[in-house]
């Protein structure tokens, strides 16, 4: 099993156990691949939910640039909802899982087709 496959398995487990979501493995795989090499870097692979600069990065680089959404309060609300779903006390919030949940939240799965 490749390192990426192991990570996708870990992300799927987080979605099930920590977020209560049954993952669409095809979409999760595409989102993970879309994260690029950052998934292999311990710091870049996670999202610090309490760090405003990190939240801004998720908003600007993923929601606006990748998903093509317009900036506004809905983006911050969605990020907060996803962080709450994952669990604020959860130390390791994997970027691929956060991005997957945001993709589902905005029904932007088509970006990955």
HUFENFEN-V24125 format. One record per residue. N is the residue number from 0. RES is the residue in three letters. SS is DSSP state (a for helix, b for strand, c for the rest). BURIAL is I if it has 24 or more other C-alpha atoms within 12 Angstrom, else O. D_FIRST is the distance of its C-alpha to the first C-alpha in Angstrom with 1 decimal. Layout:
# HUFENFEN-V24125
<<N & RES & SS & BURIAL & D_FIRST> <N & RES & SS & BURIAL & D_FIRST>>
This chain:
# HUFENFEN-V24125
<<0 & UNK & c & O & 0.0> <1 & UNK & c & O & 3.8> <2 & UNK & a & O & 6.7> <3 & UNK & a & I & 8.2> <4 & UNK & a & O & 6.2> <5 & UNK & a & O & 6.7> <6 & UNK & a & I & 10.2> <7 & UNK & a & I & 10.9> <8 & UNK & a & I & 10.4> <9 & UNK & a & I & 12.7> <10 & UNK & a & I & 15.1> <11 & UNK & a & I & 15.3> <12 & UNK & a & O & 16.2> <13 & UNK & a & I & 18.8> <14 & UNK & a & I & 20.2> <15 & UNK & a & O & 20.8> <16 & UNK & a & O & 22.0> <17 & UNK & c & I & 23.8> <18 & UNK & c & I & 24.9> <19 & UNK & c & O & 25.5> <20 & UNK & c & O & 24.0> <21 & UNK & c & O & 21.9> <22 & UNK & c & I & 19.5> <23 & UNK & c & O & 19.5> <24 & UNK & a & O & 15.7> <25 & UNK & a & O & 16.7> <26 & UNK & a & I & 19.0> <27 & UNK & a & I & 16.7> <28 & UNK & a & I & 14.1> <29 & UNK & a & I & 17.2> <30 & UNK & a & I & 18.7> <31 & UNK & a & I & 15.6> <32 & UNK & a & I & 15.6> <33 & UNK & a & I & 19.4> <34 & UNK & c & I & 19.2> <35 & UNK & a & O & 18.1> <36 & UNK & a & O & 17.4> <37 & UNK & a & O & 19.2> <38 & UNK & a & I & 16.1> <39 & UNK & a & O & 15.2> <40 & UNK & c & O & 18.8> <41 & UNK & c & O & 19.7> <42 & UNK & c & O & 23.1> <43 & UNK & c & O & 22.4> <44 & UNK & c & I & 19.4> <45 & UNK & b & I & 22.0> <46 & UNK & c & I & 25.4> <47 & UNK & c & I & 28.4> <48 & UNK & c & I & 30.3> <49 & UNK & c & O & 33.6> <50 & UNK & c & O & 33.7> <51 & UNK & a & O & 35.8> <52 & UNK & a & O & 34.6> <53 & UNK & a & O & 31.0> <54 & UNK & a & I & 32.2> <55 & UNK & a & O & 34.1> <56 & UNK & a & I & 31.1> <57 & UNK & a & I & 29.2> <58 & UNK & a & I & 32.4> <59 & UNK & a & O & 33.2> <60 & UNK & a & O & 29.9> <61 & UNK & a & I & 28.1> <62 & UNK & a & I & 30.8> <63 & UNK & a & O & 33.5> <64 & UNK & a & O & 31.8> <65 & UNK & a & I & 28.6> <66 & UNK & c & I & 29.9> <67 & UNK & c & O & 33.4> <68 & UNK & c & I & 35.2> <69 & UNK & c & O & 38.6> <70 & UNK & c & O & 39.1> <71 & UNK & c & O & 40.9> <72 & UNK & a & O & 41.0> <73 & UNK & a & O & 38.6> <74 & UNK & a & I & 35.7> <75 & UNK & a & I & 36.5> <76 & UNK & a & O & 37.0> <77 & UNK & a & I & 33.6> <78 & UNK & a & I & 31.8> <79 & UNK & a & I & 33.8> <80 & UNK & a & O & 33.0> <81 & UNK & a & I & 29.2> <82 & UNK & a & I & 29.6> <83 & UNK & a & O & 31.7> <84 & UNK & a & I & 29.2> <85 & UNK & a & I & 26.4> <86 & UNK & c & I & 29.0> <87 & UNK & c & O & 31.1> <88 & UNK & c & O & 30.6> <89 & UNK & c & O & 26.8> <90 & UNK & c & O & 26.2> <91 & UNK & c & I & 22.8> <92 & UNK & c & I & 23.0> <93 & UNK & b & I & 19.9> <94 & UNK & a & I & 21.1> <95 & UNK & a & I & 18.7> <96 & UNK & a & I & 20.0> <97 & UNK & a & I & 23.6> <98 & UNK & a & I & 23.3> <99 & UNK & a & I & 21.9> <100 & UNK & a & I & 24.9> <101 & UNK & a & I & 27.3> <102 & UNK & a & I & 26.3> <103 & UNK & a & I & 26.9> <104 & UNK & a & O & 30.1> <105 & UNK & c & I & 31.6> <106 & UNK & c & O & 30.4> <107 & UNK & c & O & 29.0> <108 & UNK & a & O & 26.0> <109 & UNK & a & O & 27.7> <110 & UNK & a & O & 27.0> <111 & UNK & a & O & 23.3> <112 & UNK & c & O & 24.4>>
